[in-house]
């Protein structure tokens, strides 16, 4: 990943975090590295742990940020959820996606975006 993309991703995570905290979510950990991969934002809302995948794009010329969540990314997020559940079996866990339009600074929050089928 080049510097521009890394910087864009960090700015997107900042915007997503600010948005979620205004909605009452509590940040537990940012960029949490686990064996199964990395969780962009680990948030909590009441008794629910929320894995937040943040996708940021400057243009929708090649699709929306949500389009970046393909089959393989969903599979990875489900693996992360299972790993997290092993650490916190008394909590419910869900996966949200926050899509950030970096140009317009708009946010689309998809709650429970990835579910096991």
Secondary structure, 3 states (H helix, E strand, C coil): CCHHHHHHHHHHHHHHHHHHHHCCCEEEEEEEEECCEEEEEEEEECCEEEEEEEEEECCCCCCCHHHHCCHHHHHHHHHHHHHHHHHCCCCEEEEEEEEEECCCCEEEEECCCCCCC
